Amino acid sequence: MDGSIDDSLLEAEEKMEKALEVAKEDFASIRTGRANAAMFNKVNVDYYGAPTPLQQLASFQTPEARTVLVQPFDKGSITAIEKALRESDLGVNPSNDGNVIRIILPQLTEERRRDYIKLARTKAEDAKVSIRNVRRKAKEEIDRHVKDGDVGEDEGSRAEKELETLTRQHVETIDSVLKAKETDLLEV
């Protein structure tokens, strides 16, 4: 297969992988009934005037399914971290004892679960749209290579089939990750 078509397919696959990673990160930051460190991925703390990801400022422990202990590396940042957690969209009410911030996750209501499922579906749809946009752009490049005579019709249609397979695989992966997240959210 011609290098330029290979490059187009490789670039398309890399971009689809990136869309998949973004979707997985988005799903991880949606709260379920169980505590996990990934739910804090999107929380930024105003640390000495700079928005800083919480992961860089603290470690996390989950001694129980619905309890998270946030241990700041710098004790001076404890109030800023607590404020960021309280203002995040996680719906938590943190408390601190001067050393560690304790978060007791409230039981998710049926309504909250449905909201989170809707959010997860939206994130999944966004990722699929990204993947389809990557496919469209790659198909345009392949068509251009064929039209310019860089590659023959056969090479072009083989590349298009490969592109369709890549697209289908990535969309199916997003669907299965979404399904797992929905299952997590429905678990009481």
C-alpha positions in Angstrom: 0.0 0.0 0.0 1.3 3.5 -0.8 2.9 5.4 2.1 0.6 8.4 1.8 -2.5 6.2 2.2 -0.8 4.3 5.1 0.0 7.6 6.7 -3.7 8.7 6.4 -4.9 5.5 8.0 -2.3 5.6 10.7 -3.2 9.2 11.5 -6.9 8.4 11.5 -6.3 5.5 13.9 -4.2 7.7 16.3 -7.0 10.4 16.3 -9.7 7.7 16.9 -7.6 6.3 19.8 -7.4 9.8 21.3 -11.2 10.3 21.0 -11.6 6.9 22.8 -9.1 8.0 25.6 -11.0 11.3 26.1 -14.3 9.4 26.4 -12.8 7.0 29.0 -11.4 9.9 31.0 -14.8 11.6 30.8 -16.5 8.4 32.0 -14.1 8.0 34.8 -14.8 11.5 36.1 -18.6 10.7 36.3 -19.4 9.6 39.8 -20.9 6.2 40.5 -22.0 4.9 43.9 -18.4 3.8 44.7 -15.5 6.0 45.5 -12.5 6.1 43.2 -9.6 8.5 42.6 -10.6 9.0 38.9 -13.7 10.9 39.9 -11.4 13.8 40.8 -9.7 13.9 37.4 -11.5 17.0 36.3 -11.1 18.9 39.6 -8.7 21.9 39.5 -7.5 23.7 42.6 -6.6 27.4 42.8 -3.0 26.7 44.1 -1.2 29.9 44.7 -3.1 31.6 41.9 -2.6 28.8 39.3 -5.4 26.3 38.5 -3.7 23.0 39.3 -5.1 19.4 38.8 -6.0 17.9 42.2 -4.0 14.8 41.4 -0.8 16.8 41.5 -1.6 18.2 45.0 -2.9 15.2 47.0 -3.1 11.4 47.3 -6.3 9.5 47.6 -7.4 6.6 49.7 -10.7 4.8 49.7 -11.0 3.0 53.1 -14.7 2.2 52.4 -16.9 2.1 49.3 -18.3 5.6 49.8 -15.5 7.3 51.7 -12.5 9.1 50.2 -9.6 10.5 52.2 -7.7 13.2 50.3 -4.2 13.7 51.7 -2.7 17.0 50.5 1.1 16.9 49.9 1.3 20.5 51.1 -0.8 21.2 54.3 -1.1 24.9 53.3 -3.3 23.9 50.3 -5.9 22.1 52.4 -8.5 24.9 52.4 -8.0 25.5 48.7 -8.5 21.8 48.0 -11.6 21.6 50.2 -13.1 24.7 48.4 -12.4 23.2 45.0 -14.1 19.9 46.0 -17.1 21.7 47.5 -17.5 23.8 44.3 -17.0 20.8 41.9 -19.9 19.1 40.2 -19.4 16.0 42.3 -22.0 17.0 44.8 -19.8 16.3 47.8 -19.5 18.0 51.1 -15.9 17.6 52.3 -14.6 18.1 55.8 -11.0 18.4 57.1 -9.3 17.7 60.4 -6.3 19.9 59.5 -4.4 16.9 58.0 -6.7 15.1 55.7 -9.9 15.9 53.8 -12.7 13.4 54.3 -15.4 12.9 51.8 -18.4 10.8 52.4 -20.2 10.2 49.1 -23.9 10.5 49.5 -26.0 7.6 48.2 -26.9 8.4 44.6 -30.6 9.1 44.1 -32.4 7.5 41.2 -32.7 10.9 39.5 -29.0 11.6 39.9 -28.2 8.2 38.4 -30.3 9.0 35.4 -28.6 12.4 35.1 -25.2 10.7 35.1 -26.3 8.1 32.6 -27.5 11.0 30.3 -24.2 12.7 30.8 -22.3 9.5 30.0 -24.4 9.0 26.8 -23.7 12.6 25.7 -19.9 12.0 26.2 -20.1 8.8 24.3 -22.0 10.5 21.4 -19.4 13.3 21.4 -16.6 10.7 21.1 -18.5 8.9 18.2 -18.9 12.3 16.4 -15.2 12.9 16.7 -14.4 9.4 15.3 -16.8 9.9 12.4 -15.2 13.3 11.7 -11.8 11.6 11.6 -13.2 8.9 9.3 -14.6 11.6 6.9 -11.3 13.5 6.8 -9.3 10.3 6.2 -11.8 9.2 3.4 -11.4 12.6 1.7 -7.6 12.2 1.8 -7.9 8.6 0.4 -10.2 9.9 -2.4 -7.8 12.7 -3.1 -4.9 10.2 -3.4 -6.9 8.1 -5.9 -8.0 11.2 -7.9 -4.5 12.5 -8.1 -3.3 9.2 -9.4 -1.0 8.5 -6.4 -2.7 5.2 -5.9 -5.0 3.0 -7.9 -8.7 2.4 -7.3 -8.0 -1.0 -5.7 -5.6 0.5 -3.2 -8.2 3.2 -2.5 -11.1 0.9 -1.9 -8.9 -1.4 0.3 -7.9 1.6 2.4 -11.5 2.7 2.7 -12.5 -0.8 3.9 -9.7 -0.6 6.5 -10.9 2.8 7.5 -14.4 1.5 8.0 -13.1 -1.4 10.1 -11.2 1.0 12.3 -14.2 3.3 12.7 -16.5 0.4 13.6 -14.0 -1.0 16.2 -13.6 2.3 17.9 -17.4 3.0 17.9 -18.0 -0.5 19.4 -15.4 0.1 22.1 -17.1 3.4 23.1 -20.4 1.6 23.2 -19.0 -1.2 25.5 -17.3 1.3 27.8 -20.6 3.3 28.0 -22.5 0.1 28.8 -20.0 -0.7 31.6 -20.4 2.8 33.0 -24.2 2.6 32.9 -24.1 -0.8 34.7 -21.9 0.9 37.4 -24.3 3.7 37.7 -27.4 1.5 38.1 -25.7 -0.6 40.7 -27.0 0.3 44.1 
